[in-house]
Amino acid sequence: MSETTVLVGTETFGVPNPEPRDILEDYGIELRLNPFNRRLTPADYDECLDGVSYVIAGLEPYNTEIFRRYPQIKVLSRIGIGVDSIDLAAAETHGVTVYNTPAAPSLSVAEQTIAFIIALSRGLFQMNGDFHKGLWQPFMGREVSSLTVGLLGFGRIGGMVAERLMPFGCRLIGHDPCWDNDKASAFSVKNVPLATVIEEADILSIHIPLGPDTHHFVNRQLMQKMKTGAYLINTARGGIVDDEALIDLLRSGRIAGAALDVFEDEPNTSLYEGVPNLIAIPHAGSNSAEARYRMEMGAVQNLIAYIEADKTGQTTPPGLEA
């Protein structure tokens, strides 16, 4: 057989792990690689998507216009969790099946969150920045064991964060409409109202999906209710936090500090530059060799399972996982 897939928004596909790419090539799929060494934009699609039936998808947008322009697309097999860049209703209307790999990056994102918690509580990035400016300015930090960590969202990643915080002995509180009592009991997380999480957390860590109901869920009004000296972490999705309001509150000192791995207008950095109490990294929470391998393998396996079922006239595997 000869089918074509595009590896989009993922210019490092198969690096450092060649196995996912080898599997596709061995299966007989023609690979069309992202030639731009960056995330694709709609202006790039003609070069990449013309004649393509299957897409190994990164974070680039797919909407009604794209599905109309390229009606031969059957599958978007997403590398990673989030699908907020994909118009799912339009995909369904145009018969495009969407897959994701929600479990694959979770551990790396959870570990990144733990790193942020320690870095914020001990002022590591501020002291490092000062040191490289020739300044010797020790930061009076706090031990993680003394803190209350609030988890806004207690799904897969929120649970992993809680599990890894248990040995520190900090107080863990959380809020999620779909609360898992067994998991909360296992990781010593107290289920509290949203207002309690916001008002009592020394560190507020966000682990909810982005959607119409959660866009700017963490807005200026909510952040102003955070306790004095509190920190905010977002490793979930850009757009959940009103970043302009956050930057204002950071600059004024109303929020002591923040750590962001995700942003509203990626990869635009202009809003965040020169904010000394902000740790910012370029959407790299899942950028470990291990997580990347799991994500790429998952996306490849989802795609091949669809092709096999379609080829043999069987029911194709269902799409998105929570």
ABEGO torsion letter per residue (X at the ends): XBBBBBBBGBAABGOABAAAAAAAAAAGBBBBBBAAGBBBBAAAAAAAABGBABBBBBABBBBAAAAAABAABABBBBBEABAAABBAAAAAAAGBBBBBBAAAAAAAAAAAAAAAAAAAAAGAAAAAAAAAAGBBBBBBBBBAAABBBBBBEABAAAAAAAAAAAAAGBBBBBBBABBBAAAAAAAGBBBBBAAAAAAABABBBBABBBBAAABGABBAAAAAABBBGBBBBBABBBGABBAAAAAAAAAAGABABBBBABBABOABAAAABGBAABBBBBGAAABBAAAAAAAAAAAAAAAAAAAAAAAAGBBBBBBBBX
